[in-house]
Amino acid sequence: MTNPPTICKADILVVDDTPSNLLLLTTMLTQHDYSVRCAINGEMALEQVQVICPDLILLDIQMPEMSGYEVCQKLKEMKEIKDVPVIFLSALGEVSDKVKAFEVGGADYITKPIEGQEVLARIENQLAIRKLQRQLTEQNAILEQEIRDRQQVETKLANSLALLQSTFDSMGDGIIAVSGDLQSVTYNQKFLDMWGIDNPDTVLPDRESRVRFLANQLQSPEVFCRRLQELYLQPEVDAYDVLELQDGRVFECHSRPQRLGAGISGRVWVYRDITERRRAETQLQLEREKTEQLLLNILPEAIAERLKQKHQAIAEQFNDVTVLFADIVGFTELSSYISAKDLVGLLNRIFSLFDRLSERYGLEKIKTIGDAYMVVGGLPNPRPDHAEAIAEMALSMQQEIAYFRTYEGRRLAIRIGINTGAVVAGVIGTSKFSYDLWGDTVNIASRMESQGEPNLIQVAEATYQRLQSKYCLYLRGMVNIKGKGEMPTYWLISRKQE
């Protein structure tokens, strides 16, 4: 025995250039008995609607060649398609993006990432409103055809109104429809509940009373009244607004004209309470900002931005940078006679000072390893004076450390090594990111520090060539560098007097 065929609720066209989004939406909608067609771009969507008119369209905004806004405008220019509700799905969350969506004819706007229940609820809501519009249009046609039989028409109208009211009351949004002459008003129970209306006959007898009652609950009543006046003067306009109430709630308001044939018979307002969603969005934004700040604390800003956009390993060659290593002399001995707490506090004071110098000279701190400090000039944003900037920082570090004392009043000394050349820079790790450098330039800079002398700055030949015209440097001699053999090195003393 075969199962009876599933009755399709509605035909939905999904337009999105991302296959994963199409798969997600198609799976979800077909599971809820919707017939689904897909289009991967705007041109394909425009061709499909001319073959079979859908009941509803889910439309992405950010697509190549033709954006969702353009697609919607073209749909609204098609006589047979213009009344099909369009729900925008987009990661764009600014109010201006939503306003533009409704200005080009969108019926609703869902911000990505989407929630399945929300999408289904909004689809059902738009289909119900669309059904309501069709019913009203059909009912008006029936009234025109059967005017001679008034009793029959009145009976059908009463039944239709009861059905419409039942549909109204079953919706999750507050809805109010006002006739073109502003005298006839229809609303559902949700609308009354949202606005705290206990006695609609008293609160909603005329336009002035309605406007005054609603406006008095808003934080910006004058903006609300001005908006109503604009819509009264331009009845053909679709509108979207966000209303902030004095009690802290936030309503989303969609407004569109109710069409009757070629004319406009009134206007429908749909109010949705988005207070919790707004709070969640605000909290999400705060958490996103915290995450971004944490990322900036461990990665250069340019690298952090690329990592957020690409979500893949980042590695690149920089042919001309200057690397500095600094190390506290006698740190092991120092750690043997002061407490761990004082030791960490001392390192924090020293490295915080170095961090401020790094920011002052526009350099990029790479990392600290124990009592060693590593900084580079010329990446991730190249600059021609990177060697000079590193030299200035080294001299400043040397000067500042001379005034530095431990908690017991002991003086500190540092060794500094510098080298210039090519490096590979990149981000390593998947859960704990680290931005690091590799290459001979880095190794030689490290040797310049480790084979240097306390309170002196040792630089390699490549750095010497960059600095000799503006700085005082003295040849130390040939130094045996591990893995490289003997190399000439120099002491950086000071900047030359102009």
C-alpha positions in Angstrom: 0.0 0.0 0.0 1.5 3.3 -1.1 1.4 6.5 1.0 -0.7 9.3 -0.2 1.2 12.1 -2.1 2.5 15.0 0.1 0.5 18.2 -0.5 2.9 21.0 -1.3 2.3 24.1 0.9 3.8 26.5 -1.6 6.4 26.9 -4.4 9.5 28.8 -3.2 12.4 30.0 -5.3 15.7 30.3 -3.5 18.3 32.6 -5.0 21.9 32.3 -3.6 25.3 31.9 -5.2 26.6 29.8 -2.3 25.9 26.0 -2.8 25.9 25.3 1.0 23.2 27.9 1.6 21.1 26.5 -1.2 21.5 23.0 0.2 20.6 24.1 3.7 17.5 26.0 2.7 16.3 23.4 0.2 16.6 20.6 2.8 14.8 22.6 5.5 12.0 23.7 3.2 11.4 20.3 1.6 11.2 18.7 5.0 8.3 21.1 5.7 6.4 20.2 2.5 7.5 23.2 0.4 8.3 22.8 -3.3 11.7 24.4 -3.8 13.5 25.6 -6.9 17.0 27.1 -6.9 18.9 29.7 -8.8 22.6 30.5 -8.3 22.4 34.0 -9.7 20.1 36.9 -10.6 19.9 36.2 -14.3 18.8 32.5 -13.7 16.2 33.7 -11.2 14.7 36.2 -13.6 14.4 33.4 -16.3 12.8 30.9 -13.9 10.1 33.3 -12.6 8.9 33.9 -16.2 8.5 30.1 -16.7 6.7 29.4 -13.4 5.6 32.1 -11.0 6.7 31.2 -7.4 4.6 31.8 -4.3 7.6 33.4 -2.5 11.2 34.2 -3.2 14.2 33.9 -0.8 16.9 36.2 -2.2 20.5 36.7 -1.2 21.9 40.3 -1.6 25.7 39.8 -2.2 25.9 38.0 -5.5 28.2 38.5 -8.5 27.1 40.4 -11.6 23.7 41.3 -10.2 23.0 42.1 -6.6 19.9 41.0 -4.7 18.7 44.6 -4.7 18.9 44.8 -8.6 17.1 41.4 -8.9 14.3 42.6 -6.7 13.9 45.8 -8.6 13.6 43.8 -11.9 11.1 41.4 -10.3 8.9 44.4 -9.2 8.9 45.6 -12.8 7.3 42.4 -14.0 3.5 42.6 -14.0 2.9 38.9 -13.1 5.7 38.8 -10.5 5.6 42.2 -8.7 3.2 41.0 -5.9 5.2 37.9 -5.1 6.8 38.5 -1.6 10.6 38.7 -1.6 12.4 37.8 1.7 16.0 39.0 1.7 18.7 36.7 3.3 22.0 38.5 4.0 24.9 38.8 6.4 24.5 42.6 6.0 23.0 43.7 9.3 23.0 47.5 9.2 19.7 49.4 9.3 20.6 51.1 6.1 20.9 47.7 4.4 17.5 46.7 5.6 16.0 50.0 4.6 17.4 49.7 1.1 15.9 46.1 0.9 12.4 47.4 1.7 12.8 50.4 -0.6 13.4 48.1 -3.6 10.3 46.1 -2.7 11.4 43.4 -0.2 8.7 42.0 2.1 11.0 40.9 4.9 14.7 40.7 5.8 16.5 37.9 7.7 20.1 38.5 8.9 22.6 35.6 8.4 23.5 33.3 10.1 19.9 32.1 9.8 17.8 30.2 12.4 15.6 27.6 10.8 12.5 28.3 13.0 12.8 32.0 12.3 13.0 31.4 8.5 10.0 29.1 8.5 8.0 31.5 10.7 8.7 34.4 8.4 7.9 32.4 5.3 4.6 31.3 6.8 3.9 34.9 7.8 4.5 36.3 4.3 2.6 33.5 2.7 -0.3 34.2 5.1 -0.2 37.9 4.2 0.1 37.1 0.5 -2.9 34.7 0.9 -4.7 37.5 2.7 -4.0 39.9 -0.2 -5.2 37.3 -2.7 -8.3 36.6 -0.7 -9.1 40.3 -0.4 -8.6 40.8 -4.2 -10.7 37.8 -5.0 -13.4 38.8 -2.6 -13.6 42.3 -4.1 -14.0 40.7 -7.5 -16.8 38.5 -6.2 -18.5 41.6 -4.7 -18.4 43.4 -8.0 -19.8 40.3 -9.9 -22.5 39.5 -7.4 -23.7 43.0 -6.3 -27.3 42.1 -7.4 -27.5 39.5 -4.7 -26.7 41.6 -1.7 -27.6 39.1 0.9 -25.5 36.5 -0.5 -22.6 38.9 -0.9 -22.9 40.0 2.7 -23.0 36.5 3.9 -19.8 35.6 2.0 -18.2 38.8 3.1 -19.0 38.1 6.8 -17.6 34.6 6.4 -14.5 36.0 4.6 -14.0 38.6 7.3 -14.2 36.0 10.0 -11.6 33.9 8.2 -9.4 36.9 7.7 -9.7 37.8 11.4 -8.9 34.3 12.3 -5.9 34.4 10.1 -4.9 37.7 11.6 -5.2 36.5 15.1 -3.1 33.3 14.4 -0.1 35.4 13.3 2.8 36.0 15.5 3.1 39.6 14.5 0.9 42.6 15.3 -1.0 43.7 12.2 -3.2 46.7 11.6 -4.8 47.6 8.2 -6.2 51.0 7.6 -8.4 52.0 4.6 -7.4 54.7 2.2 -9.9 57.2 3.8 -8.4 56.4 7.3 -11.8 55.5 8.6 -11.9 51.7 8.4 -9.4 49.8 10.7 -8.7 46.1 11.0 -6.3 44.7 13.5 -5.4 41.4 15.2 -5.2 40.5 18.9 -1.4 40.5 18.8 -1.4 44.1 17.8 -3.6 45.0 20.8 -1.3 43.0 23.1 1.9 44.5 21.8 0.7 48.1 22.3 -1.2 47.5 25.5 -4.6 48.3 24.1 -7.4 47.0 26.4 -10.3 49.0 24.9 -9.7 49.5 21.1 -13.1 51.3 20.7 -11.7 54.0 23.0 -8.1 54.1 21.8 -8.6 53.6 18.1 -11.8 55.5 17.2 -10.1 57.8 14.7 -6.7 58.5 13.1 -5.7 61.3 15.6 -6.4 59.0 18.6 -4.5 56.1 17.1 -1.5 58.2 16.3 -1.4 59.9 19.6 -1.7 56.7 21.6 1.1 54.9 19.7 3.4 58.0 19.5 3.2 58.6 23.2 4.8 55.1 23.8 7.8 55.9 21.6 11.1 57.4 22.5 10.9 59.6 19.3 7.2 60.4 18.8 8.0 63.2 16.4 9.9 60.9 14.1 7.0 58.5 14.1 4.5 61.2 13.2 6.7 62.6 10.5 7.0 59.1 9.0 3.2 58.6 8.9 2.8 62.0 7.2 5.3 60.9 4.5 3.5 57.7 3.9 0.1 59.5 3.7 1.6 61.8 1.0 3.3 58.8 -0.8 0.8 56.0 -0.4 2.5 53.8 -3.0 5.7 53.5 -0.9 6.8 50.4 1.0 8.5 51.2 4.3 10.6 49.7 7.0 11.3 51.3 10.4 12.7 50.3 13.8 10.7 51.8 16.7 12.2 52.1 20.2 9.6 52.3 23.0 10.0 54.1 26.2 9.8 50.8 28.2 12.9 49.5 26.4 11.2 47.3 23.9 12.1 47.5 20.2 9.6 46.9 17.4 10.3 46.3 13.7 7.7 47.8 11.5 7.0 46.8 7.9 4.4 48.9 6.0 3.1 48.5 2.5 0.2 49.7 0.5 -2.9 47.5 0.1 -3.6 47.4 -3.7 -7.0 46.9 -5.3 -6.6 46.6 -9.0 -4.6 49.5 -10.3 -5.3 51.6 -7.3 -4.5 51.6 -3.6 -7.3 50.8 -1.1 -5.3 51.3 2.1 -2.2 50.4 4.0 -1.1 47.4 6.2 1.4 47.7 9.1 3.1 44.6 10.5 4.8 45.0 13.9 7.3 42.5 15.2 8.8 42.6 18.7 12.6 42.3 18.2 13.7 43.2 21.7 15.3 39.9 22.5 16.9 39.7 19.0 18.3 43.2 19.4 19.7 42.3 22.8 21.2 39.2 21.4 22.7 41.1 18.4 24.2 43.7 20.8 25.7 41.0 23.0 27.0 39.2 19.9 28.6 42.4 18.7 30.2 43.0 22.1 31.6 39.4 22.1 32.8 39.9 18.5 34.6 43.1 19.5 36.2 41.3 22.4 37.3 38.5 20.2 38.7 40.9 17.6 40.6 42.8 20.4 42.0 39.5 21.7 43.1 38.7 18.2 44.8 42.2 17.8 46.6 41.6 21.1 48.5 38.6 19.5 48.5 39.4 15.8 49.3 42.6 13.7 46.1 44.3 12.7 46.6 43.6 8.9 47.2 39.9 9.6 44.2 39.7 11.9 42.0 41.1 9.2 43.3 38.7 6.6 42.9 35.8 9.0 39.2 36.7 9.7 38.5 36.9 5.9 40.4 33.9 4.6 40.3 31.4 7.5 43.4 29.7 6.2 47.1 29.6 6.9 49.0 32.9 6.2 52.6 32.9 5.2 54.5 35.4 3.1 58.0 36.5 2.1 59.3 39.9 3.1 62.6 40.7 1.4 63.7 43.7 3.4 63.1 43.9 7.1 65.1 44.6 10.3 64.9 42.2 13.3 65.9 43.1 16.9 66.5 40.7 19.8 67.0 41.9 23.3 67.9 39.9 26.4 68.2 40.8 30.1 71.8 40.0 31.2 72.0 37.8 34.3 68.3 37.0 34.4 68.9 33.4 35.6 70.9 34.6 38.5 68.3 37.3 39.2 65.5 34.7 39.3 67.3 32.8 42.0 67.0 35.4 44.7 63.7 37.2 44.1 60.2 35.7 44.3 58.3 34.4 41.3 55.7 37.2 41.8 58.3 39.9 41.8 60.1 38.3 38.9 56.9 38.4 36.7 56.2 41.9 37.9 59.7 43.0 36.9 59.4 41.4 33.4 56.0 43.0 33.0 57.4 46.5 33.8 60.3 46.0 31.4 58.3 44.5 28.5 55.5 47.0 28.9 58.1 49.7 28.5 59.5 48.0 25.4 55.9 47.7 24.0 55.4 51.4 24.3 58.6 52.1 22.5 57.6 49.6 19.8 54.3 51.6 19.3 56.2 54.9 19.4 58.4 53.9 16.5 55.7 52.0 14.5 57.3 48.6 14.9 55.8 45.2 15.3 56.4 43.2 18.4 56.7 39.5 17.5 57.0 37.8 20.9 58.7 37.4 24.2 60.5 34.2 25.2 61.4 34.2 28.9 63.5 37.3 29.3 64.1 37.8 25.6 62.2 40.4 23.5 61.8 40.2 19.7 60.6 43.1 17.5 60.7 43.8 13.7 60.5 46.7 11.4 59.2 46.6 7.8 56.3 44.2 8.2 53.5 43.4 7.9 53.3 46.9 6.3 56.6 47.6 4.4 58.4 50.9 5.2 61.8 52.1 3.7 63.2 53.4 7.1 62.7 50.1 9.0 66.4 49.9 9.9 66.4 53.4 11.3 63.3 52.8 13.3 64.8 49.7 14.9 68.0 51.6 15.6 66.0 54.3 17.4 64.2 51.7 19.4 67.4 50.0 20.4 69.0 53.3 21.5 65.8 54.1 23.5 65.8 50.7 25.1 69.4 51.1 26.1 68.7 54.5 27.5 65.6 53.5 29.4 67.1 50.4 30.9 69.9 52.5 32.3 67.4 54.1 34.7 65.7 50.9 35.5 66.0 49.2 38.9 64.8 46.0 40.4 62.7 46.1 43.6 65.9 45.8 45.5 67.5 48.7 43.7 69.8 46.7 41.5 70.7 48.0 38.1 69.8 45.9 35.0 71.7 45.4 31.7 70.6 44.2 28.4 72.2 42.8 25.2 70.7 43.9 21.9 71.3 42.3 18.5 70.1 43.6 15.1 70.2 42.2 11.5 68.6 43.2 8.2 67.4 41.0 5.4 64.7 38.7 4.1 62.3 36.7 6.3 59.3 34.5 6.0 56.4 35.6 8.3 53.2 33.7 9.0 50.6 32.6 11.4 50.9 29.2 13.1 48.4 27.4 15.2 44.6 26.7 14.9 43.2 27.5 18.3 46.0 29.6 19.8 47.4 31.8 17.0 51.0 33.0 16.9 52.6 35.3 14.4 56.3 34.5 13.9 59.3 35.0 11.7 61.8 32.5 10.2 65.0 32.6 8.1 68.7 33.3 8.3 68.0 37.0 9.0 66.2 36.0 12.2 68.9 33.5 13.2 71.8 36.0 12.7 69.9 38.7 14.6 69.5 36.2 17.5 73.3 35.5 17.3 74.0 39.2 17.3 72.3 39.4 20.7 73.6 36.2 22.3 77.2 36.9 21.3 77.0 40.6 22.2 78.1 42.4 25.3 76.0 43.9 28.2 74.6 47.3 27.5 75.8 47.3 23.9 74.0 47.0 20.6 75.6 44.6 18.1 74.6 44.9 14.4 75.4 42.7 11.4 76.9 44.0 8.2 73.6 44.3 6.3 72.2 46.6 9.0 75.5 48.6 9.2 75.2 49.4 5.5 71.8 50.9 6.1 72.8 53.0 9.2 76.3 54.1 8.6 75.4 57.5 7.0 73.2 58.6 10.0 74.6 56.7 13.0 77.8 56.3 14.8 79.0 52.7 14.5 82.3 51.1 15.3 83.7 47.9 13.9 83.9 45.2 16.6 85.8 42.8 14.4 85.3 39.4 13.0 83.0 37.3 15.1 82.5 33.5 14.7 78.7 33.1 14.2 77.4 29.6 14.7 76.4 28.0 11.4 77.8 31.0 9.4 81.4 31.2 10.2 83.3 34.5 10.8 81.3 37.7 10.1 82.2 41.4 10.6 80.0 43.0 13.3 79.6 46.5 14.6 78.6 48.4 17.7 75.8 50.9 17.3 76.7 53.9 19.6 74.4 56.8 18.8 72.8 58.9 16.1 75.1 61.3 14.3 74.7 65.0 15.2 73.1 66.9 12.3 
